[in-house]
Amino acid sequence: MRSYDLIVVGAGIIGAHCADLAVASGRKVAIVEAGVVGGGATAAAMGHLVAMDEDPAELALSRYSLRLWDGYEDLPQAEFRRCGTLWVAASEAEYDAIPARIARLGQVGVRAERVDPAALRELEPTLAHDLCGGMRVRDEAVVYPPRIAGWLVERCVAAGARLYAGRQALRLHPDGVQLDRGTRLHGPVLLATGGATSALVPELRMHQRRGHLVVTDRHPGMLHHQVLELGYADSAHGDAETSVAFNVQPRPTGQLLVGSSRERGATGREINPVVLRRMLQRAFRFLPALRQLQAIRAWTGQRPSTPDGRPYIGAVPGRRDVWVAAGHEGLGVTTATGTARLLFDLIDGHRPALDPAAYDPARSVA
Ligand SMILES: Cc1cc2nc3c(=O)[nH]c(=O)nc-3n(C[C@H](O)[C@H](O)[C@H](O)COP(=O)(O)OP(=O)(O)OC[C@H]3O[C@@H](n4cnc5c(N)ncnc54)[C@H](O)[C@@H]3O)c2cc1C
């Protein structure tokens, strides 16, 4: 049996950040990844780093995390680009609600400004001209998540961590975890297993929400900001079985990444043409010039989600030395940095910068 100070199961963006902090703290670390490092939800993501303000807990975690992401700005592997976020209003009601939203963001130190329709046209001339204005958050950025996960894991391995690549954790045992091919690892376990977490700990209820993305050929300079409709939160937090929202991101290559959709209970990886068409039609309404572009690839990914939409970050109740960081839905890239920091404050018994109660896994078994 091999012993470690921490066994991190899952090397997506969450597990990679957690493993990196564990190694940096001097621990002897094992990383267990059944597939490709960063190849799960992390590879499917758009990579926006955005403060979402629908839920105070989500806002606190995203704000905390964004500050930590600043440290990645000069890292070539992050492909970090501070393009800013433009939230656009399709109706006067959405435009009128912007000051309240700016105030909410301002309370946690996120600076945002209202943009009237004329200024919106100046900032992004290719957007539809009948939009009612928007809100600009200048400091926000985009990154390339799978590459960051890969780079972090490589850094861990170079510093002495052991990567069990292509190996699956089959079950927990009282002192560690049982892998396939008869390998047993001994030590505290951190589950960063995204949507697969319930397979190892059934009492942590999870479901997944499938999302589609499309990437176009190259049109540098067509858009400058990542652009989302202000109604995006209705799609992200609503109860609809299927929803779409406008979300387009200019990649450093000049390509446009087009989202987004959410489907409950859709387990496969296949494209749903009905949902894809709905998503693109929504995008054409906000960015008509998209109709002229060539889509070169479309794919889907599963957002790992908890029943209340907040991630599980903390000790798994009733299990000794088992920790979890999973269930970040559509914001796991943004919140990976803060999640890892919060979790290690809890593991090490330090006072965390955030109140951890909202993310306590105990709520799943209450
Ligand atoms: C279409 C789409 C767009 C998105 N866009 C964004 C965005 O722009 N910004 C943002 O912040 N978030 C976005 N997200 C959400 C984000 O991708 C996820 O929240 C995040 O990637 C979750 O990371 P993770 O590490 O928890 O999960 P994953 O990346 O899925 O990693 C979990 C890993 O655990 C491994 N694993 C699971 N079980 C086992 C086991 N038993 N043994 C060994 N290994 C195991 C898996 O192989 C996997 O690699 C998007 C998601 C989707 C689907």
The ligand as an SDF file (V2000), in Angstrom:
LIG
                    3D

 53 58  0  0  0  0  0  0  0  0999 V2000
  -20.3790   24.0400  -22.2200 C   0  0  0  0  0  0  0  0  0  0  0  0
  -19.7620   24.4920  -20.9310 C   0  0  0  0  0  0  0  0  0  0  0  0
  -19.2260   25.7800  -20.8480 C   0  0  0  0  0  0  0  0  0  0  0  0
  -18.6510   26.2050  -19.6530 C   0  0  0  0  0  0  0  0  0  0  0  0
  -18.1030   27.4490  -19.5960 N   0  0  0  0  0  0  0  0  0  0  0  0
  -17.5380   27.8800  -18.4410 C   0  0  0  0  0  0  0  0  0  0  0  0
  -16.9340   29.1650  -18.3690 C   0  0  0  0  0  0  0  0  0  0  0  0
  -16.8400   29.8830  -19.3590 O   0  0  0  0  0  0  0  0  0  0  0  0
  -16.4500   29.5910  -17.1690 N   0  0  0  0  0  0  0  0  0  0  0  0
  -16.5470   28.8190  -16.0460 C   0  0  0  0  0  0  0  0  0  0  0  0
  -16.1510   29.2780  -14.9800 O   0  0  0  0  0  0  0  0  0  0  0  0
  -17.0510   27.5630  -16.0990 N   0  0  0  0  0  0  0  0  0  0  0  0
  -17.5650   27.0930  -17.2630 C   0  0  0  0  0  0  0  0  0  0  0  0
  -18.1140   25.8460  -17.3250 N   0  0  0  0  0  0  0  0  0  0  0  0
  -18.1530   25.0300  -16.1090 C   0  0  0  0  0  0  0  0  0  0  0  0
  -16.8230   24.3620  -15.8730 C   0  0  0  0  0  0  0  0  0  0  0  0
  -16.3820   23.7300  -17.0560 O   0  0  0  0  0  0  0  0  0  0  0  0
  -16.9600   23.3230  -14.7570 C   0  0  0  0  0  0  0  0  0  0  0  0
  -17.6250   23.8670  -13.6420 O   0  0  0  0  0  0  0  0  0  0  0  0
  -15.5610   22.8690  -14.3180 C   0  0  0  0  0  0  0  0  0  0  0  0
  -14.7820   22.4960  -15.4260 O   0  0  0  0  0  0  0  0  0  0  0  0
  -15.6620   21.7190  -13.3460 C   0  0  0  0  0  0  0  0  0  0  0  0
  -14.3460   21.2840  -13.1030 O   0  0  0  0  0  0  0  0  0  0  0  0
  -14.0620   19.9440  -12.3100 P   0  0  0  0  0  0  0  0  0  0  0  0
  -12.6030   19.8640  -12.1590 O   0  0  0  0  0  0  0  0  0  0  0  0
  -14.9400   19.9050  -11.0980 O   0  0  0  0  0  0  0  0  0  0  0  0
  -14.6790   18.8170  -13.2500 O   0  0  0  0  0  0  0  0  0  0  0  0
  -14.0160   18.0420  -14.4910 P   0  0  0  0  0  0  0  0  0  0  0  0
  -13.2870   18.9570  -15.3950 O   0  0  0  0  0  0  0  0  0  0  0  0
  -15.1070   17.2180  -15.0870 O   0  0  0  0  0  0  0  0  0  0  0  0
  -12.9270   17.1240  -13.7850 O   0  0  0  0  0  0  0  0  0  0  0  0
  -13.2740   16.0020  -13.0240 C   0  0  0  0  0  0  0  0  0  0  0  0
  -12.2470   14.9360  -13.3470 C   0  0  0  0  0  0  0  0  0  0  0  0
  -12.4090   13.8470  -12.4490 O   0  0  0  0  0  0  0  0  0  0  0  0
  -12.1150   12.6690  -13.1630 C   0  0  0  0  0  0  0  0  0  0  0  0
  -12.7770   11.5750  -12.4420 N   0  0  0  0  0  0  0  0  0  0  0  0
  -14.0890   11.4620  -12.1450 C   0  0  0  0  0  0  0  0  0  0  0  0
  -14.3150   10.3430  -11.4400 N   0  0  0  0  0  0  0  0  0  0  0  0
  -13.1110    9.7340  -11.2880 C   0  0  0  0  0  0  0  0  0  0  0  0
  -12.6970    8.5330  -10.6410 C   0  0  0  0  0  0  0  0  0  0  0  0
  -13.5570    7.7470   -9.9910 N   0  0  0  0  0  0  0  0  0  0  0  0
  -11.3780    8.2100  -10.6700 N   0  0  0  0  0  0  0  0  0  0  0  0
  -10.4700    9.0170  -11.3010 C   0  0  0  0  0  0  0  0  0  0  0  0
  -10.8180   10.1500  -11.9330 N   0  0  0  0  0  0  0  0  0  0  0  0
  -12.1230   10.5070  -11.9230 C   0  0  0  0  0  0  0  0  0  0  0  0
  -12.7100   12.9010  -14.5580 C   0  0  0  0  0  0  0  0  0  0  0  0
  -12.0990   12.0490  -15.5190 O   0  0  0  0  0  0  0  0  0  0  0  0
  -12.3940   14.3710  -14.7620 C   0  0  0  0  0  0  0  0  0  0  0  0
  -11.2110   14.5960  -15.4890 O   0  0  0  0  0  0  0  0  0  0  0  0
  -18.6500   25.3620  -18.5210 C   0  0  0  0  0  0  0  0  0  0  0  0
  -19.1490   24.0630  -18.6230 C   0  0  0  0  0  0  0  0  0  0  0  0
  -19.6860   23.6290  -19.8240 C   0  0  0  0  0  0  0  0  0  0  0  0
  -20.1820   22.2250  -19.9300 C   0  0  0  0  0  0  0  0  0  0  0  0
  1  2  1  0
  2  3  1  0
  2 52  2  0
  3  4  2  0
  4  5  1  0
  4 50  1  0
  5  6  2  0
  6  7  1  0
  6 13  1  0
  7  8  2  0
  7  9  1  0
  9 10  1  0
 10 11  2  0
 10 12  1  0
 12 13  2  0
 13 14  1  0
 14 15  1  0
 14 50  1  0
 15 16  1  0
 16 17  1  0
 16 18  1  0
 18 19  1  0
 18 20  1  0
 20 21  1  0
 20 22  1  0
 22 23  1  0
 23 24  1  0
 24 25  2  0
 24 26  1  0
 24 27  1  0
 27 28  1  0
 28 29  2  0
 28 30  1  0
 28 31  1  0
 31 32  1  0
 32 33  1  0
 33 34  1  0
 33 48  1  0
 34 35  1  0
 35 36  1  0
 35 46  1  0
 36 37  1  0
 36 45  1  0
 37 38  2  0
 38 39  1  0
 39 40  1  0
 39 45  2  0
 40 41  1  0
 40 42  2  0
 42 43  1  0
 43 44  2  0
 44 45  1  0
 46 47  1  0
 46 48  1  0
 48 49  1  0
 50 51  2  0
 51 52  1  0
 52 53  1  0
M  END
$$$$
